[in-house]
Amino acid sequence: MTALMTIGDFSRAVRLSAKALRFYHRNGLLAPRSVDAHTGYRLYAPEQIADAQIIRTLRRLDVPIDAIRAVLNAPSIDGRAALLAEHLERMERKLDETRAAVQSLRGMLEEPDAPIEIVHRSVPETRVAAIRDTIALPELGAWFRGSILELRRIAESAAPGEIGPFGGVWYAELFEEEHGEAMVYLTVSEAFPARRVAGRAHVLDLPAVELAVATHSGPDETVPRVYAALGEYVARHELSVEGPVRETYLEGFPAIDERSVTEIGWPIFRISR
């Protein structure tokens, strides 16, 4: 007959509280080997200690309950390893975001903001090879990296003079509603053959627009300062119009390269020179 452990003994063995064990039972992670039908008293088998230790370790790493369940139910060691690797990648991205936020806050506390120059620019109708999708805001980073990679492949096929800078068109709904349209593009000349545009990209003409433009230079976490300065300037001195913000990537790409140079254009109706 298999020896069973009381919930108290099992709790001491695995260093999990009885409350935690009951929670994992309710959520289908660690069912007791036996539950008394009348008293509800739980008994555990010694061979369940290994699973309890795995659960405790994964919870300390903030692995969600559903993900732990998937790991425990994975049919192979390779399957478990793949699921854990996905979570570790998410944790690393979150750690990078936290570090960037800490650096940005430290900069606010320690460094006075330098004046940001803002200029007016009349942008004519512009032909581009663009990737345009409707996405959820949490998908933005991965979508941006993948889309820029596709456009870079198109740029590699271009002859001198056929292409210009990369850029982005950012619609307000994406940030206000956390779901909306996003576009990145590669500026192309009239002579650029449309047949070279493949994958998700297609050729289109961006309409002419009047912009108030500020330039960001540095790491991605300092971009919000430039957006804030630009928004304040437009509110005080111009008439903001409905329409997406345009970014032009002069050097590198934000959130991809450690340092980038980006022109940020806010659509306006000009009332001053």
VMD Tcl script that draws the C-alpha trace (Angstrom):
set ca {
  {0.00 0.00 0.00}
  {1.40 3.42 -1.03}
  {2.23 5.68 1.92}
  {0.35 8.97 1.85}
  {1.29 12.27 3.49}
  {-0.98 14.63 5.33}
  {-1.25 18.12 3.90}
  {0.78 19.38 6.87}
  {3.66 16.96 6.25}
  {3.52 17.56 2.51}
  {3.52 21.34 3.09}
  {6.68 21.09 5.19}
  {8.37 18.82 2.64}
  {7.78 21.12 -0.33}
  {7.88 24.45 1.55}
  {4.45 25.50 0.32}
  {1.66 26.60 2.63}
  {-1.50 24.55 2.98}
  {-3.35 27.57 1.54}
  {-1.11 27.49 -1.56}
  {-1.62 23.74 -1.96}
  {-5.39 24.19 -1.83}
  {-5.11 26.98 -4.43}
  {-3.06 24.77 -6.78}
  {-5.60 21.99 -6.32}
  {-8.51 24.28 -7.24}
  {-6.64 25.44 -10.34}
  {-5.78 21.97 -11.57}
  {-2.03 22.09 -10.98}
  {-1.55 19.65 -8.14}
  {-4.47 17.42 -7.18}
  {-4.04 15.41 -3.96}
  {-3.77 11.67 -4.37}
  {-6.77 11.29 -2.07}
  {-9.49 13.58 -0.75}
  {-11.86 12.42 1.99}
  {-15.40 12.67 0.65}
  {-16.82 13.70 4.03}
  {-14.14 15.95 5.56}
  {-12.38 17.20 2.43}
  {-9.06 16.27 4.05}
  {-6.26 16.04 1.49}
  {-3.55 13.39 1.31}
  {-0.53 13.54 -1.00}
  {1.83 10.87 -2.34}
  {5.61 11.25 -1.90}
  {6.10 11.09 -5.68}
  {4.12 14.35 -5.98}
  {6.91 16.25 -4.24}
  {8.80 16.76 -7.53}
  {5.80 18.41 -9.21}
  {5.25 20.64 -6.17}
  {8.88 21.78 -6.30}
  {8.53 22.61 -10.00}
  {5.37 24.63 -9.32}
  {7.02 26.53 -6.46}
  {10.05 27.39 -8.62}
  {7.96 28.54 -11.57}
  {5.72 30.70 -9.40}
  {8.81 32.42 -7.98}
  {9.63 33.29 -11.61}
  {6.13 34.77 -12.06}
  {5.09 32.10 -14.55}
  {1.28 32.36 -14.94}
  {-0.90 29.50 -13.69}
  {-2.02 28.56 -17.21}
  {1.60 28.41 -18.39}
  {2.59 26.19 -15.44}
  {-0.29 23.86 -16.27}
  {0.95 23.66 -19.86}
  {4.49 22.88 -18.68}
  {3.31 20.09 -16.36}
  {1.11 18.62 -19.10}
  {3.72 18.89 -21.88}
  {4.17 15.48 -23.55}
  {7.97 15.73 -23.77}
  {11.00 17.34 -22.17}
  {11.56 19.36 -25.35}
  {8.01 20.68 -25.11}
  {8.55 21.77 -21.51}
  {11.84 23.44 -22.41}
  {10.22 25.38 -25.28}
  {7.43 26.69 -23.04}
  {9.91 27.77 -20.36}
  {12.12 29.45 -22.97}
  {9.13 31.52 -24.18}
  {8.47 32.71 -20.63}
  {12.12 33.59 -20.06}
  {12.08 35.70 -23.24}
  {9.00 37.55 -21.96}
  {10.72 38.15 -18.62}
  {13.83 39.49 -20.36}
  {11.74 41.90 -22.44}
  {9.92 43.06 -19.30}
  {13.27 43.55 -17.55}
  {14.52 45.66 -20.45}
  {11.36 47.77 -20.28}
  {11.80 48.24 -16.54}
  {15.44 49.28 -16.95}
  {14.46 51.77 -19.65}
  {11.75 53.24 -17.43}
  {14.18 53.54 -14.50}
  {16.75 55.26 -16.72}
  {14.12 57.66 -18.04}
  {12.93 58.53 -14.53}
  {16.50 59.01 -13.33}
  {17.10 61.36 -16.25}
  {14.05 63.41 -15.27}
  {15.36 63.74 -11.73}
  {19.00 64.44 -12.55}
  {19.11 66.18 -15.93}
  {17.29 69.42 -16.81}
  {15.54 69.18 -20.15}
  {17.47 70.90 -22.92}
  {15.36 73.12 -25.21}
  {13.96 71.13 -28.13}
  {13.97 72.93 -31.48}
  {10.71 72.73 -33.40}
  {10.41 73.69 -37.06}
  {7.61 73.80 -39.62}
  {7.73 71.62 -42.69}
  {5.49 71.28 -45.74}
  {5.76 67.67 -46.91}
  {4.59 66.98 -50.46}
  {2.80 63.84 -51.56}
  {5.29 61.00 -51.07}
  {5.49 57.60 -52.75}
  {6.35 54.77 -50.38}
  {6.53 51.00 -50.10}
  {4.48 50.49 -46.94}
  {3.38 47.79 -44.54}
  {0.08 48.71 -42.91}
  {-1.77 46.55 -40.38}
  {-4.31 46.78 -37.60}
  {-2.65 45.58 -34.41}
  {-3.02 45.54 -30.63}
  {-0.66 47.85 -28.77}
  {1.20 45.01 -26.96}
  {2.10 43.61 -30.40}
  {3.73 46.85 -31.52}
  {7.37 46.01 -30.73}
  {7.40 42.64 -32.51}
  {5.33 44.01 -35.40}
  {7.68 46.98 -35.85}
  {10.84 44.83 -35.86}
  {9.39 42.32 -38.31}
  {8.05 45.00 -40.65}
  {11.31 46.95 -40.74}
  {13.14 43.72 -41.56}
  {10.84 43.18 -44.56}
  {11.36 46.74 -45.79}
  {15.12 46.41 -45.43}
  {15.03 43.43 -47.78}
  {13.21 45.57 -50.34}
  {15.76 48.37 -49.89}
  {18.62 45.96 -50.58}
  {17.28 45.41 -54.09}
  {17.19 49.12 -54.94}
  {19.59 50.96 -57.18}
  {21.19 54.28 -56.10}
  {18.64 57.09 -56.07}
  {15.61 54.80 -56.06}
  {14.90 54.97 -52.34}
  {14.87 57.49 -49.48}
  {14.51 57.21 -45.72}
  {12.39 54.79 -43.74}
  {9.48 56.13 -41.73}
  {6.42 55.38 -39.67}
  {2.83 56.61 -39.62}
  {1.20 56.31 -36.20}
  {-2.57 56.62 -35.81}
  {-4.02 57.95 -32.54}
  {-6.40 55.02 -32.05}
  {-3.51 52.60 -31.57}
  {-2.45 54.43 -28.41}
  {-5.81 55.77 -27.23}
  {-7.72 52.50 -27.64}
  {-4.70 50.13 -27.50}
  {-5.82 48.78 -30.88}
  {-5.59 50.43 -34.28}
  {-3.68 50.97 -37.48}
  {0.10 51.18 -37.74}
  {2.28 51.78 -40.79}
  {5.98 51.71 -41.54}
  {7.36 52.58 -44.93}
  {10.36 52.96 -47.20}
  {10.38 56.10 -49.36}
  {10.71 55.15 -53.04}
  {11.10 57.15 -56.22}
  {8.74 57.13 -59.19}
  {11.35 55.03 -61.00}
  {11.34 52.28 -58.37}
  {9.78 49.14 -59.93}
  {6.66 48.07 -58.04}
  {7.46 44.43 -58.86}
  {10.26 44.54 -56.27}
  {7.73 45.14 -53.50}
  {6.84 41.77 -52.02}
  {5.40 40.19 -48.89}
  {3.07 42.41 -46.88}
  {4.34 45.63 -48.46}
  {2.57 47.58 -51.19}
  {3.20 50.87 -52.98}
  {1.04 53.86 -52.09}
  {1.20 57.66 -51.98}
  {1.18 59.40 -48.60}
  {-0.83 62.64 -48.86}
  {0.83 66.03 -48.53}
  {0.80 67.41 -45.01}
  {1.89 70.36 -42.89}
  {3.94 69.31 -39.87}
  {5.52 70.73 -36.75}
  {8.75 68.74 -36.54}
  {11.11 67.95 -33.66}
  {14.15 65.68 -33.82}
  {14.93 62.98 -31.29}
  {18.50 61.72 -30.97}
  {19.44 59.07 -28.43}
  {18.05 55.92 -26.82}
  {14.41 54.95 -27.25}
  {13.46 55.68 -23.63}
  {13.99 59.43 -24.18}
  {11.52 59.65 -27.08}
  {8.58 60.60 -24.78}
  {10.33 63.87 -23.85}
  {10.34 64.96 -27.49}
  {6.71 63.96 -28.00}
  {5.74 65.91 -24.88}
  {7.60 69.04 -26.02}
  {6.09 68.79 -29.49}
  {2.55 68.33 -28.15}
  {2.92 71.30 -25.81}
  {4.26 73.52 -28.61}
  {1.39 72.66 -30.95}
  {-1.17 73.25 -28.18}
  {0.27 76.71 -27.48}
  {1.17 77.93 -30.97}
  {-0.62 75.96 -33.70}
  {-3.89 74.30 -34.64}
  {-3.57 70.54 -34.34}
  {-5.48 68.62 -37.01}
  {-6.85 65.10 -37.14}
  {-4.31 62.78 -38.67}
  {-1.47 60.45 -37.78}
  {1.93 61.47 -36.50}
  {4.73 60.81 -38.97}
  {8.21 59.66 -38.04}
  {11.25 59.67 -40.32}
  {14.15 57.43 -39.30}
  {17.36 59.25 -40.22}
  {19.77 56.97 -38.35}
  {18.93 53.58 -36.88}
  {15.49 52.61 -35.61}
  {13.88 53.30 -32.22}
  {13.43 50.21 -30.03}
  {15.81 48.31 -32.35}
  {19.11 50.17 -32.18}
  {20.67 51.49 -28.98}
  {20.72 54.98 -30.45}
  {18.65 56.41 -33.26}
  {17.86 59.77 -34.85}
  {14.19 60.31 -35.66}
  {12.23 63.29 -36.96}
  {8.78 63.39 -35.38}
  {6.13 65.32 -37.33}
  {2.84 66.47 -35.74}
  {0.10 67.39 -38.27}
  {-1.01 71.01 -38.01}
  {-2.97 73.73 -39.78}
  {-0.46 76.54 -40.20}
  {-1.50 79.86 -38.67}
  {1.99 81.32 -38.22}
  {5.25 81.52 -40.09}
}
mol new
graphics top color blue
foreach p $ca { graphics top sphere $p radius 0.5 }
foreach p [lrange $ca 0 end-1] q [lrange $ca 1 end] { graphics top cylinder $p $q radius 0.2 }
display resetview
